[in-house]
Amino acid sequence: MPMIDFSAVKYHFSMLIIHFSVMMIDFSAVKYHFSMPIIHFSVMMVHFSVVKYHFQNE
């Protein structure tokens, strides 16, 4: 195999690895972004039910 071909293959594989790692980072960011409102909403629901329970017992 010529040297030029080998460097092209190496470049191609490094590009794929970089692309894949960027996609993985992007995916985890999206997952984190979507989980934050869900966590926030559930915490608010728990807080609201605690407040409601507190007022019912007054």
Backbone as CSV, one residue per row, in Angstrom:
resi,resn,N_x,N_y,N_z,CA_x,CA_y,CA_z,C_x,C_y,C_z
1,MET,0.850,-1.202,0.000,0.000,0.000,0.000,0.889,1.257,0.000
2,PRO,0.640,2.193,-0.889,1.445,3.423,-0.915,1.266,4.255,0.353
3,MET,2.225,5.118,0.620,2.207,5.933,1.826,1.043,6.924,1.813
4,ILE,0.714,7.471,0.647,-0.354,8.472,0.541,-1.698,7.838,0.904
5,ASP,-1.940,6.629,0.414,-3.180,5.916,0.712,-3.318,5.686,2.212
6,PHE,-2.202,5.269,2.834,-2.232,4.977,4.262,-2.588,6.219,5.073
7,SER,-2.010,7.351,4.725,-2.311,8.581,5.466,-3.759,9.009,5.236
8,ALA,-4.277,8.762,4.032,-5.675,9.086,3.746,-6.604,8.221,4.593
9,VAL,-6.259,6.935,4.706,-7.057,6.017,5.531,-7.004,6.441,6.994
10,LYS,-5.796,6.778,7.454,-5.622,7.232,8.835,-6.453,8.489,9.095
11,TYR,-6.412,9.414,8.137,-7.174,10.657,8.244,-8.670,10.359,8.295
12,HIS,-9.105,9.443,7.424,-10.514,9.069,7.369,-10.974,8.481,8.701
13,PHE,-10.157,7.596,9.284,-10.527,6.984,10.555,-10.517,7.988,11.703
14,SER,-9.548,8.901,11.682,-9.512,9.906,12.748,-10.705,10.848,12.642
15,MET,-11.127,11.152,11.408,-12.310,11.986,11.201,-13.547,11.294,11.754
16,LEU,-13.667,9.988,11.481,-14.803,9.220,11.983,-14.834,9.219,13.505
17,ILE,-13.668,9.020,14.124,-13.582,8.990,15.585,-13.952,10.349,16.169
18,ILE,-13.435,11.426,15.557,-13.766,12.777,16.024,-15.262,13.033,15.874
19,HIS,-15.808,12.659,14.720,-17.236,12.846,14.465,-18.072,12.082,15.489
20,PHE,-17.681,10.828,15.760,-18.420,9.993,16.700,-18.369,10.565,18.113
21,SER,-17.179,11.036,18.528,-17.053,11.590,19.879,-17.848,12.880,20.018
22,VAL,-17.857,13.707,18.962,-18.653,14.936,18.993,-20.132,14.596,19.077
23,MET,-20.562,13.584,18.315,-21.958,13.155,18.369,-22.330,12.643,19.756
24,MET,-21.415,11.893,20.380,-21.690,11.365,21.714,-21.820,12.502,22.727
25,ILE,-20.948,13.491,22.636,-21.014,14.650,23.529,-22.324,15.390,23.304
26,ASP,-22.683,15.567,22.029,-23.916,16.255,21.668,-25.119,15.488,22.203
27,PHE,-25.098,14.151,22.074,-26.207,13.323,22.539,-26.362,13.419,24.050
28,SER,-25.251,13.383,24.776,-25.336,13.480,26.235,-25.827,14.862,26.653
29,ALA,-25.456,15.890,25.891,-25.942,17.237,26.186,-27.449,17.319,25.976
30,VAL,-27.928,16.704,24.905,-29.373,16.681,24.625,-30.106,15.903,25.713
31,LYS,-29.536,14.748,26.105,-30.141,13.939,27.156,-30.214,14.730,28.461
32,TYR,-29.119,15.408,28.790,-29.058,16.237,29.992,-30.078,17.364,29.912
33,HIS,-30.174,17.989,28.737,-31.102,19.098,28.534,-32.545,18.639,28.724
34,PHE,-32.878,17.442,28.228,-34.240,16.943,28.372,-34.533,16.443,29.780
35,SER,-33.520,15.914,30.467,-33.761,15.403,31.820,-33.911,16.537,32.823
36,MET,-33.287,17.687,32.572,-33.401,18.801,33.513,-34.838,19.280,33.714
37,PRO,-35.631,19.554,32.666,-37.015,19.974,32.905,-37.837,18.907,33.612
38,ILE,-37.568,17.627,33.321,-38.310,16.538,33.962,-37.998,16.516,35.455
39,ILE,-36.715,16.641,35.806,-36.311,16.679,37.215,-36.915,17.908,37.894
40,HIS,-36.848,19.041,37.227,-37.393,20.286,37.765,-38.898,20.155,38.005
41,PHE,-39.610,19.573,37.040,-41.056,19.415,37.149,-41.428,18.469,38.290
42,SER,-40.699,17.356,38.423,-41.011,16.402,39.492,-40.721,17.002,40.862
43,VAL,-39.641,17.785,40.974,-39.335,18.455,42.242,-40.433,19.454,42.584
44,MET,-40.910,20.183,41.576,-41.999,21.130,41.798,-43.275,20.420,42.232
45,MET,-43.569,19.257,41.626,-44.755,18.491,41.988,-44.671,18.012,43.435
46,VAL,-43.503,17.520,43.830,-43.306,17.068,45.210,-43.469,18.245,46.164
47,HIS,-42.891,19.369,45.814,-42.988,20.567,46.639,-44.448,21.001,46.778
48,PHE,-45.179,20.982,45.674,-46.577,21.384,45.678,-47.421,20.448,46.543
49,SER,-47.178,19.143,46.446,-47.947,18.189,47.246,-47.628,18.331,48.727
50,VAL,-46.379,18.635,49.059,-45.996,18.856,50.459,-46.697,20.100,51.000
51,VAL,-46.723,21.165,50.199,-47.402,22.398,50.610,-48.900,22.150,50.784
52,LYS,-49.499,21.407,49.849,-50.922,21.092,49.916,-51.227,20.280,51.185
53,TYR,-50.380,19.280,51.445,-50.544,18.439,52.629,-50.426,19.283,53.895
54,HIS,-49.486,20.195,53.903,-49.262,21.071,55.048,-50.486,21.951,55.302
55,PHE,-51.064,22.502,54.226,-52.235,23.362,54.384,-53.476,22.572,54.772
56,GLN,-53.575,21.318,54.349,-54.721,20.493,54.713,-54.692,20.151,56.197
57,ASN,-53.509,20.028,56.747,-53.386,19.663,58.152,-53.485,20.853,59.091
58,GLU,-53.468,22.054,58.539,-53.537,23.249,59.392,-54.898,23.360,60.065
